[in-house]
Amino acid sequence: MSLARQLLFFAALLAPVAAGCGGSESAVATSLLRGKVTCDGRPVVAGVVTAYRGGTKVMEANINPDGGYEFAQPSAGEYQLTVTKTDVATPYAKPVKLPARYSDPAQSGLTAKVAGGQASTQDLALTAK
C-alpha cells in the first residue's frame, strides 16, 4: 500500500473520533446528588455523608470545608443518609459532636430522592441536641 493510501486510510479511521470532539453533541445525562450539611445553622466542615438503600451502604462522600457534599452518578431511587466523623479536628473550624442518631440510617431521619439523569439537592439541617 502506498504512503498516500495509508494516510487516507488512517484519516478515514480518525474522522469519527475527531467529529466527537467538537462538543456540539448533546451531553449524556447523569444523575447527581448534592447538598450542604449544617448543624444548628452553621456549616459542618468535616465528616462523611453515607447513602444507604435497604440498609446496605451504597456510597459515601466527604463533607467539604463549606459543608457541601456530592455523590456523582447515583442510581435513581430513594436513599437513607447518615452523617458521621464530624468530630475530627480541622483547620477550618471546631469539630462538631453530633447525636448518635445521625450515624444510624434507620434513626437519622435523613433521606434523599434521586431522579435518573437529573441533579438533586438535599441539604441536611442537623441539630446538636
TIRO-299505 format. One record per residue: residue in three letters; x, y, z of N, C-alpha, C in turn. Coordinates in steps of 0.02 Angstrom, whole numbers. Each point is the difference from the previous one (the first is absolute). Layout:
TIRO-299505
residu ALA n.u X n.v Y n.w Z ca.u X ca.v Y ca.w Z c.u X c.v Y c.w Z .
...
end
This chain:
TIRO-299505
residu MET n.u 43 n.v -58 n.w 0 ca.u -43 ca.v 58 ca.w 0 c.u 45 c.v 62 c.w 0 .
residu SER n.u -16 n.v 48 n.w -41 ca.u 41 ca.v 60 ca.w -5 c.u -9 c.v 43 c.w 62 .
residu LEU n.u 46 n.v 46 n.w 10 ca.u -4 ca.v 45 ca.w 57 c.u -63 c.v 43 c.w -3 .
residu ALA n.u -18 n.v 23 n.w -58 ca.u -60 ca.v 41 ca.w -7 c.u -62 c.v -39 c.w 19 .
residu ARG n.u -4 n.v -63 n.w -22 ca.u -58 ca.v -41 ca.w 18 c.u -2 c.v -14 c.w 74 .
residu GLN n.u 58 n.v -12 n.w 31 ca.u 2 ca.v -12 ca.w 72 c.u -25 c.v 61 c.w 39 .
residu LEU n.u 22 n.v 60 n.w -22 ca.u -22 ca.v 61 ca.w 33 c.u -75 c.v 10 c.w -7 .
residu LEU n.u -27 n.v -14 n.w -59 ca.u -72 ca.v 6 ca.w -10 c.u -38 c.v -50 c.w 43 .
residu PHE n.u 27 n.v -61 n.w 5 ca.u -31 ca.v -52 ca.w 41 c.u -4 c.v 22 c.w 73 .
residu PHE n.u 56 n.v 25 n.w 28 ca.u 1 ca.v 22 ca.w 70 c.u -43 c.v 62 c.w 10 .
residu ALA n.u -2 n.v 45 n.w -49 ca.u -43 ca.v 59 ca.w 6 c.u -73 c.v -21 c.w 3 .
residu ALA n.u -19 n.v -51 n.w -40 ca.u -69 ca.v -24 ca.w 1 c.u -17 c.v -32 c.w 67 .
residu LEU n.u 48 n.v -35 n.w 30 ca.u -11 ca.v -30 ca.w 66 c.u -8 c.v 53 c.w 55 .
residu LEU n.u 38 n.v 54 n.w -5 ca.u 0 ca.v 50 ca.w 52 c.u -57 c.v 51 c.w -8 .
residu ALA n.u -31 n.v 4 n.w -56 ca.u -53 ca.v 50 ca.w -12 c.u -57 c.v -4 c.w 51 .
residu PRO n.u -27 n.v -59 n.w 15 ca.u -54 ca.v -3 ca.w 49 c.u 22 c.v 21 c.w 70 .
residu VAL n.u 62 n.v -15 n.w 17 ca.u 26 ca.v 19 ca.w 66 c.u 6 c.v 76 c.w 4 .
residu ALA n.u 28 n.v 30 n.w -51 ca.u 8 ca.v 73 ca.w -1 c.u -67 c.v 35 c.w 0 .
residu ALA n.u -50 n.v -29 n.w -32 ca.u -66 ca.v 31 ca.w -2 c.u -31 c.v 2 c.w 69 .
residu GLY n.u 16 n.v -48 n.w 43 ca.u -27 ca.v -3 ca.w 67 c.u 31 c.v 49 c.w 48 .
residu CYS n.u 52 n.v 35 n.w -19 ca.u 34 ca.v 45 ca.w 45 c.u -26 c.v 71 c.w -3 .
residu GLY n.u -48 n.v 14 n.w -42 ca.u -23 ca.v 69 ca.w -10 c.u -43 c.v 27 c.w 55 .
residu GLY n.u -31 n.v -42 n.w 40 ca.u -40 ca.v 23 ca.w 55 c.u -70 c.v 22 c.w -20 .
residu SER n.u -18 n.v -8 n.w -64 ca.u -66 ca.v 22 ca.w -21 c.u -54 c.v -53 c.w 11 .
residu GLU n.u 20 n.v -60 n.w 16 ca.u -48 ca.v -53 ca.w 14 c.u -33 c.v 12 c.w 67 .
residu SER n.u -59 n.v -27 n.w 9 ca.u -32 ca.v 7 ca.w 65 c.u 38 c.v -40 c.w 52 .
residu ALA n.u 5 n.v 27 n.w 59 ca.u 37 ca.v -32 ca.w 54 c.u -40 c.v -60 c.w 26 .
residu VAL n.u 35 n.v -50 n.w 23 ca.u -32 ca.v -58 ca.w 29 c.u -26 c.v 21 c.w 69 .
residu ALA n.u -63 n.v -13 n.w 13 ca.u -30 ca.v 19 ca.w 63 c.u 23 c.v -47 c.w 55 .
residu THR n.u 26 n.v 29 n.w 54 ca.u 22 ca.v -40 ca.w 57 c.u -34 c.v 26 c.w 63 .
residu SER n.u -9 n.v -44 n.w 47 ca.u -31 ca.v 19 ca.w 64 c.u 51 c.v 31 c.w 45 .
residu LEU n.u -24 n.v 41 n.w 46 ca.u 43 ca.v 33 ca.w 48 c.u -41 c.v 13 c.w 63 .
residu LEU n.u 30 n.v -12 n.w 58 ca.u -31 ca.v 16 ca.w 64 c.u 50 c.v 41 c.w 39 .
residu ARG n.u -22 n.v 60 n.w 19 ca.u 44 ca.v 44 ca.w 38 c.u -40 c.v 41 c.w 50 .
residu GLY n.u 37 n.v 31 n.w 45 ca.u -33 ca.v 43 ca.w 49 c.u 50 c.v 27 c.w 49 .
residu LYS n.u -26 n.v 34 n.w 51 ca.u 42 ca.v 28 ca.w 53 c.u -22 c.v -30 c.w 67 .
residu VAL n.u 49 n.v -13 n.w 41 ca.u -13 ca.v -27 ca.w 67 c.u 11 c.v 56 c.w 50 .
residu THR n.u -51 n.v 15 n.w 40 ca.u 6 ca.v 50 ca.w 52 c.u -21 c.v -30 c.w 67 .
residu CYS n.u 26 n.v 29 n.w 53 ca.u -21 ca.v -18 ca.w 68 c.u -16 c.v 64 c.w 36 .
residu ASP n.u -62 n.v 6 n.w 22 ca.u -24 ca.v 60 ca.w 33 c.u 15 c.v 62 c.w -41 .
residu GLY n.u -8 n.v -6 n.w -66 ca.u 8 ca.v 56 ca.w -46 c.u 70 c.v 14 c.w -24 .
residu ARG n.u 50 n.v -35 n.w 27 ca.u 70 ca.v 10 ca.w -21 c.u 23 c.v -58 c.w -43 .
residu PRO n.u 41 n.v 14 n.w -51 ca.u 25 ca.v -55 ca.w -42 c.u 41 c.v -50 c.w 40 .
residu VAL n.u -10 n.v -63 n.w -13 ca.u 42 ca.v -53 ca.w 27 c.u 59 c.v -5 c.w -48 .
residu VAL n.u 61 n.v 11 n.w 25 ca.u 58 ca.v 8 ca.w -44 c.u 39 c.v -63 c.w -13 .
residu ALA n.u -18 n.v -55 n.w 32 ca.u 35 ca.v -63 ca.w -11 c.u -47 c.v -57 c.w 17 .
residu GLY n.u 13 n.v -57 n.w -29 ca.u -40 ca.v -59 ca.w 14 c.u -16 c.v -38 c.w -64 .
residu VAL n.u -47 n.v -46 n.w 7 ca.u -18 ca.v -44 ca.w -55 c.u -76 c.v -6 c.w -3 .
residu VAL n.u -28 n.v 7 n.w -60 ca.u -71 ca.v -14 ca.w -12 c.u -2 c.v -68 c.w -34 .
residu THR n.u -39 n.v -46 n.w 27 ca.u -5 ca.v -67 ca.w -27 c.u -71 c.v -12 c.w -22 .
residu ALA n.u -8 n.v -31 n.w -59 ca.u -66 ca.v -16 ca.w -26 c.u -12 c.v -75 c.w 4 .
residu TYR n.u -59 n.v -18 n.w 24 ca.u -20 ca.v -70 ca.w 8 c.u -63 c.v -12 c.w -41 .
residu ARG n.u -6 n.v -61 n.w -23 ca.u -61 ca.v -22 ca.w -33 c.u -16 c.v -69 c.w 28 .
residu GLY n.u -59 n.v -6 n.w 30 ca.u -20 ca.v -63 ca.w 30 c.u 47 c.v -23 c.w 55 .
residu GLY n.u 29 n.v 48 n.w 36 ca.u 45 ca.v -17 ca.w 55 c.u 72 c.v -15 c.w -21 .
residu THR n.u 14 n.v 2 n.w -65 ca.u 66 ca.v -14 ca.w -26 c.u 35 c.v 64 c.w -22 .
residu LYS n.u 61 n.v 10 n.w 22 ca.u 38 ca.v 59 ca.w -20 c.u 16 c.v -5 c.w -74 .
residu VAL n.u -18 n.v 52 n.w -38 ca.u 12 ca.v -1 ca.w -72 c.u 50 c.v 53 c.w -23 .
residu MET n.u 9 n.v 53 n.w 38 ca.u 49 ca.v 51 ca.w -19 c.u 11 c.v 48 c.w 58 .
residu GLU n.u 59 n.v 33 n.w -2 ca.u 13 ca.v 50 ca.w 51 c.u 40 c.v 57 c.w -31 .
residu ALA n.u -7 n.v 59 n.w 30 ca.u 34 ca.v 60 ca.w -24 c.u 27 c.v 39 c.w 59 .
residu ASN n.u 58 n.v 28 n.w -9 ca.u 29 ca.v 44 ca.w 52 c.u -36 c.v 67 c.w 0 .
residu ILE n.u -5 n.v 29 n.w 58 ca.u -28 ca.v 67 ca.w 7 c.u 56 c.v 50 c.w -11 .
residu ASN n.u -11 n.v 49 n.w -43 ca.u 49 ca.v 51 ca.w -15 c.u 1 c.v 54 c.w 54 .
residu PRO n.u 52 n.v 41 n.w 4 ca.u 4 ca.v 52 ca.w 51 c.u -58 c.v 50 c.w -1 .
residu ASP n.u -36 n.v 5 n.w -56 ca.u -58 ca.v 45 ca.w -2 c.u -64 c.v -35 c.w 20 .
residu GLY n.u 5 n.v -64 n.w 20 ca.u -59 ca.v -39 ca.w 20 c.u -30 c.v -40 c.w -57 .
residu GLY n.u 26 n.v 9 n.w -60 ca.u -28 ca.v -34 ca.w -59 c.u 21 c.v -73 c.w -5 .
residu TYR n.u -43 n.v -39 n.w -30 ca.u 16 ca.v -70 ca.w -17 c.u -30 c.v -14 c.w -69 .
residu GLU n.u 25 n.v -52 n.w -33 ca.u -24 ca.v -16 ca.w -67 c.u 11 c.v -73 c.w -17 .
residu PHE n.u -52 n.v -31 n.w -26 ca.u 4 ca.v -68 ca.w -26 c.u -8 c.v 6 c.w -76 .
residu ALA n.u 49 n.v -21 n.w -38 ca.u -4 ca.v 1 ca.w -72 c.u -29 c.v -65 c.w -25 .
residu GLN n.u -47 n.v 4 n.w -44 ca.u -31 ca.v -57 ca.w -34 c.u -33 c.v -51 c.w 46 .
residu PRO n.u -39 n.v 22 n.w 48 ca.u -36 ca.v -50 ca.w 40 c.u -57 c.v -30 c.w -41 .
residu SER n.u -19 n.v -60 n.w 15 ca.u -57 ca.v -31 ca.w -33 c.u -64 c.v 35 c.w 22 .
residu ALA n.u -49 n.v 1 n.w -44 ca.u -64 ca.v 30 ca.w 17 c.u -32 c.v -39 c.w 57 .
residu GLY n.u -34 n.v 36 n.w 45 ca.u -35 ca.v -33 ca.w 54 c.u 5 c.v 40 c.w 64 .
residu GLU n.u -23 n.v -30 n.w 55 ca.u 1 ca.v 32 ca.w 65 c.u 56 c.v -28 c.w 43 .
residu TYR n.u 30 n.v 44 n.w 39 ca.u 57 ca.v -18 ca.w 43 c.u -13 c.v 24 c.w 70 .
residu GLN n.u 27 n.v -37 n.w 49 ca.u 4 ca.v 22 ca.w 69 c.u 71 c.v 26 c.w 8 .
residu LEU n.u 8 n.v 56 n.w 34 ca.u 66 ca.v 31 ca.w 7 c.u 22 c.v 1 c.w 73 .
residu THR n.u 65 n.v -2 n.w 10 ca.u 29 ca.v 10 ca.w 66 c.u 56 c.v 51 c.w -6 .
residu VAL n.u 16 n.v 31 n.w 57 ca.u 56 ca.v 47 ca.w 4 c.u 43 c.v -23 c.w 58 .
residu THR n.u 64 n.v -13 n.w -14 ca.u 46 ca.v -26 ca.w 51 c.u 69 c.v 35 c.w -7 .
residu LYS n.u 43 n.v -14 n.w 47 ca.u 69 ca.v 23 ca.w 1 c.u 6 c.v 76 c.w -1 .
residu THR n.u -48 n.v 34 n.w 31 ca.u 0 ca.v 73 ca.w 1 c.u 42 c.v 28 c.w 57 .
residu ASP n.u 22 n.v -43 n.w 45 ca.u 37 ca.v 22 ca.w 59 c.u 75 c.v -1 c.w -10 .
residu VAL n.u 23 n.v -1 n.w -63 ca.u 71 ca.v 1 ca.w -16 c.u 24 c.v 73 c.w -1 .
residu ALA n.u 56 n.v 13 n.w 31 ca.u 27 ca.v 69 ca.w 0 c.u 22 c.v 20 c.w -70 .
residu THR n.u -17 n.v 62 n.w -19 ca.u 20 ca.v 26 ca.w -65 c.u 26 c.v 72 c.w 9 .
residu PRO n.u 37 n.v 25 n.w -49 ca.u 21 ca.v 70 ca.w 5 c.u -57 c.v 49 c.w -16 .
residu TYR n.u -58 n.v -25 n.w -21 ca.u -54 ca.v 43 ca.w -22 c.u -47 c.v 22 c.w 57 .
residu ALA n.u -9 n.v -42 n.w 48 ca.u -46 ca.v 16 ca.w 55 c.u 6 c.v -54 c.w 53 .
residu LYS n.u -36 n.v 11 n.w 56 ca.u -1 ca.v -49 ca.w 53 c.u -37 c.v -63 c.w -23 .
residu PRO n.u 20 n.v -58 n.w 26 ca.u -37 ca.v -61 ca.w -15 c.u -71 c.v 4 c.w 27 .
residu VAL n.u -45 n.v -36 n.w -32 ca.u -70 ca.v 0 ca.w 20 c.u -17 c.v -69 c.w 27 .
residu LYS n.u -27 n.v -2 n.w 60 ca.u -22 ca.v -63 ca.w 29 c.u -75 c.v -6 c.w -12 .
residu LEU n.u -19 n.v -49 n.w -40 ca.u -71 ca.v -10 ca.w -16 c.u -30 c.v -56 c.w 42 .
residu PRO n.u -65 n.v 2 n.w 11 ca.u -33 ca.v -56 ca.w 34 c.u 8 c.v -65 c.w -40 .
residu ALA n.u 1 n.v -55 n.w 35 ca.u 12 ca.v -66 ca.w -31 c.u -52 c.v -17 c.w -53 .
residu ARG n.u -60 n.v 28 n.w 5 ca.u -53 ca.v -19 ca.w -48 c.u 20 c.v 16 c.w -72 .
residu TYR n.u 42 n.v 51 n.w -11 ca.u 19 ca.v 18 ca.w -68 c.u 47 c.v -51 c.w -33 .
residu SER n.u 27 n.v -46 n.w 40 ca.u 44 ca.v -52 ca.w -28 c.u -37 c.v -65 c.w -16 .
residu ASP n.u -65 n.v -1 n.w 13 ca.u -41 ca.v -60 ca.w -12 c.u -52 c.v 15 c.w -54 .
residu PRO n.u 3 n.v -35 n.w -57 ca.u -47 ca.v 15 ca.w -54 c.u -74 c.v -10 c.w 20 .
residu ALA n.u -12 n.v -44 n.w 47 ca.u -69 ca.v -13 ca.w 22 c.u -26 c.v 54 c.w 47 .
residu GLN n.u 45 n.v 39 n.w 31 ca.u -21 ca.v 50 ca.w 49 c.u 15 c.v 72 c.w -20 .
residu SER n.u 42 n.v 10 n.w -51 ca.u 22 ca.v 68 ca.w -17 c.u -56 c.v 45 c.w -24 .
residu GLY n.u -50 n.v -28 n.w -33 ca.u -53 ca.v 41 ca.w -29 c.u 22 c.v 37 c.w -63 .
residu LEU n.u 60 n.v -15 n.w -25 ca.u 28 ca.v 34 ca.w -58 c.u -11 c.v -44 c.w -62 .
residu THR n.u -35 n.v 28 n.w -49 ca.u -13 ca.v -37 ca.w -61 c.u 12 c.v 44 c.w -61 .
residu ALA n.u 8 n.v -32 n.w -57 ca.u 7 ca.v 36 ca.w -63 c.u -30 c.v -42 c.w -55 .
residu LYS n.u -29 n.v 34 n.w -48 ca.u -28 ca.v -34 ca.w -59 c.u 37 c.v 25 c.w -61 .
residu VAL n.u 23 n.v -48 n.w -41 ca.u 38 ca.v 17 ca.w -60 c.u -40 c.v -22 c.w -61 .
residu ALA n.u -8 n.v 47 n.w -46 ca.u -32 ca.v -16 ca.w -64 c.u 55 c.v -14 c.w -51 .
residu GLY n.u -8 n.v -51 n.w -41 ca.u 50 ca.v -18 ca.w -49 c.u 14 c.v 57 c.w -48 .
residu GLY n.u 64 n.v 13 n.w -12 ca.u 20 ca.v 51 ca.w -48 c.u -10 c.v 72 c.w 23 .
residu GLN n.u -11 n.v 11 n.w 65 ca.u -12 ca.v 68 ca.w 25 c.u 44 c.v 15 c.w 60 .
residu ALA n.u 10 n.v 64 n.w 12 ca.u 35 ca.v 21 ca.w 61 c.u -52 c.v 11 c.w 55 .
residu SER n.u 14 n.v -29 n.w 57 ca.u -44 ca.v 7 ca.w 58 c.u 38 c.v 33 c.w 56 .
residu THR n.u -33 n.v 45 n.w 37 ca.u 31 ca.v 32 ca.w 57 c.u -37 c.v -20 c.w 63 .
residu GLN n.u 39 n.v -23 n.w 50 ca.u -29 ca.v -18 ca.w 64 c.u 44 c.v 29 c.w 55 .
residu ASP n.u -19 n.v 58 n.w 25 ca.u 37 ca.v 29 ca.w 57 c.u -18 c.v -37 c.w 63 .
residu LEU n.u 48 n.v -8 n.w 44 ca.u -9 ca.v -37 ca.w 62 c.u 8 c.v 48 c.w 59 .
residu ALA n.u -56 n.v 22 n.w 28 ca.u 0 ca.v 46 ca.w 57 c.u -5 c.v -41 c.w 65 .
residu LEU n.u 56 n.v -6 n.w 35 ca.u 4 ca.v -40 ca.w 60 c.u -2 c.v 44 c.w 62 .
residu THR n.u -14 n.v -31 n.w 57 ca.u 3 ca.v 36 ca.w 64 c.u 46 c.v -38 c.w 47 .
residu ALA n.u 34 n.v 36 n.w 44 ca.u 46 ca.v -30 ca.w 47 c.u -35 c.v -33 c.w 58 .
residu LYS n.u -65 n.v 9 n.w 7 ca.u -38 ca.v -29 ca.w 55 c.u -43 c.v -57 c.w -22 .
end
